[in-house]
Amino acid sequence: MTALGDPTRRAIFERLADGPLPVGAIARGLPVSRPAVSQHLRVLKHAGLVRDRPVANRRVYSLDPHGVAELRAYFEQFWDHALRAFKTAAEKVEEETQ
């Protein structure tokens, strides 16, 4: 997932794991401007990883459970495949050494 390939977007994603936040709170302490954080949020939103809702005169962002579930399913599938391949390789080495 290319949306999480950028370190700033990963940091934003990780901050939102603790709960919903407005842009200003997300931007606090990041090495980029608030407008840049807004752009990163747009990318994450477009990727289906975050969603937003209006609260008074600002927008509050949170993780999108649907997108996070899809991401989790992808990684579970990846690790299942990797572990099967590792098991096959380990069994092959064991057979060769007997």
C-alpha positions in Angstrom: 0.0 0.0 0.0 1.8 3.1 -1.3 -0.2 5.4 1.0 1.8 4.2 4.0 5.1 4.3 2.1 5.7 7.8 3.2 7.1 8.2 6.8 5.0 11.3 7.5 1.8 9.4 6.5 2.8 6.5 8.7 3.3 8.9 11.6 -0.2 10.4 11.0 -1.7 6.9 10.7 -0.1 5.9 14.0 -1.3 9.0 15.7 -4.9 8.3 14.6 -4.6 4.8 16.1 -5.0 6.5 19.5 -8.3 8.1 18.5 -9.9 10.8 16.4 -8.0 14.1 16.1 -8.3 17.5 14.3 -5.6 18.5 11.8 -4.0 20.9 14.2 -3.5 18.2 16.8 -2.2 15.7 14.2 0.3 18.3 12.8 1.6 19.2 16.3 5.2 17.9 16.5 5.5 16.7 12.9 8.3 18.1 10.8 5.9 19.4 8.1 3.4 22.2 7.9 -0.3 22.0 8.7 -1.2 22.3 5.0 1.2 19.4 4.2 -0.5 17.3 6.9 -3.9 18.1 5.2 -2.4 16.8 1.9 -1.2 13.6 3.5 -4.6 13.1 5.1 -6.2 13.4 1.7 -3.9 10.7 0.4 -4.8 8.4 3.4 -8.5 9.2 2.9 -8.3 8.4 -0.8 -6.6 5.1 0.1 -9.5 4.3 2.4 -7.4 4.3 5.6 -8.8 7.4 7.3 -12.2 9.2 7.3 -13.2 12.6 8.5 -16.3 14.3 9.9 -17.2 17.9 10.6 -17.2 19.0 14.2 -18.2 22.7 14.6 -15.8 24.6 12.3 -13.1 21.9 11.8 -12.7 18.4 10.6 -11.8 15.5 12.8 -10.0 12.5 11.3 -10.0 8.9 12.4 -9.0 5.6 11.1 -11.4 3.9 8.8 -12.2 0.5 10.2 -13.0 -0.9 6.7 -9.7 0.2 5.3 -7.7 -1.0 8.3 -9.4 -4.4 8.1 -8.4 -4.7 4.4 -4.8 -3.8 5.3 -4.8 -6.3 8.1 -6.2 -9.0 5.8 -3.5 -8.2 3.2 -0.7 -8.6 5.8 -2.2 -11.8 7.2 -2.3 -13.3 3.7 1.3 -12.1 3.1 2.6 -13.6 6.4 0.6 -16.9 5.8 2.3 -17.2 2.4 5.7 -16.3 3.8 5.4 -18.8 6.7 4.4 -21.6 4.4 7.4 -20.9 2.2 9.7 -20.8 5.2 8.2 -24.1 6.4 8.8 -25.7 3.0 12.4 -24.4 2.8 13.1 -25.6 6.4 11.7 -29.1 5.6 13.8 -29.3 2.5 17.0 -28.4 4.4 16.1 -31.0 7.1 15.6 -33.7 4.4 18.9 -32.8 2.8 20.8 -33.1 6.0 19.5 -36.5 7.0 
